[in-house]
Amino acid sequence: GDAFDAAFLSEMTMHHQGAVQMAELALQNARHQEIKDLAKAIIAAQKSEIAQMRDWQATWYGSSSGN
């Protein structure tokens, strides 16, 4: 139900934020361009999904839970 959905969005937002942080480290530290290219793609995709999940939280529950 709603409690599960809200918890899922909250946890997945945090999970995606962790992926963005890891990818940012890869951009700074990776040796191979392929890793850097992958990191850029991960950052773009995860940020887009974070925005979508926050929009759903705001629409359905009145907030984005600060994540």
C-alpha positions as semicolon CSV with decimal commas, in nm:
position;residue;x (nm);y (nm);z (nm)
1;G;0,000;0,000;0,000
2;D;0,094;0,362;0,043
3;A;0,332;0,297;0,332
4;F;0,532;0,054;0,120
5;D;0,536;0,289;-0,180
6;A;0,654;0,583;0,030
7;A;0,928;0,375;0,194
8;F;1,035;0,234;-0,143
9;L;1,068;0,583;-0,293
10;S;1,264;0,705;0,006
11;E;1,504;0,410;0,009
12;M;1,552;0,409;-0,368
13;T;1,623;0,782;-0,368
14;M;1,901;0,726;-0,114
15;H;2,029;0,429;-0,315
16;H;2,041;0,637;-0,633
17;Q;2,216;0,921;-0,450
18;G;2,484;0,671;-0,346
19;A;2,525;0,567;-0,708
20;V;2,569;0,931;-0,811
21;Q;2,836;0,979;-0,543
22;M;3,023;0,667;-0,657
23;A;3,004;0,778;-1,020
24;E;3,134;1,124;-0,930
25;L;3,435;0,958;-0,766
26;A;3,488;0,755;-1,082
27;L;3,489;1,074;-1,288
28;Q;3,762;1,215;-1,066
29;N;3,975;0,905;-1,024
30;A;3,922;0,654;-1,305
31;R;4,205;0,592;-1,548
32;H;4,002;0,451;-1,836
33;Q;3,779;0,677;-2,043
34;E;3,521;0,400;-2,068
35;I;3,472;0,415;-1,691
36;K;3,440;0,793;-1,703
37;D;3,185;0,768;-1,986
38;L;2,987;0,510;-1,789
39;A;3,002;0,731;-1,480
40;K;2,860;1,025;-1,676
41;A;2,574;0,808;-1,802
42;I;2,504;0,678;-1,452
43;I;2,494;1,030;-1,309
44;A;2,250;1,149;-1,575
45;A;2,020;0,848;-1,542
46;Q;2,020;0,839;-1,162
47;K;1,959;1,213;-1,127
48;S;1,665;1,186;-1,366
49;E;1,517;0,899;-1,166
50;I;1,575;1,083;-0,837
51;A;1,383;1,381;-0,976
52;Q;1,098;1,153;-1,087
53;M;1,077;0,981;-0,748
54;R;1,080;1,315;-0,565
55;D;0,801;1,441;-0,789
56;W;0,595;1,133;-0,707
57;Q;0,662;1,177;-0,335
58;A;0,551;1,540;-0,353
59;T;0,240;1,456;-0,556
60;W;0,132;1,151;-0,360
61;Y;0,252;1,232;-0,008
62;G;0,303;1,608;0,001
63;S;0,681;1,604;0,036
64;S;1,001;1,454;-0,095
65;S;1,104;1,347;0,257
66;G;1,408;1,574;0,232
67;N;1,602;1,325;0,020
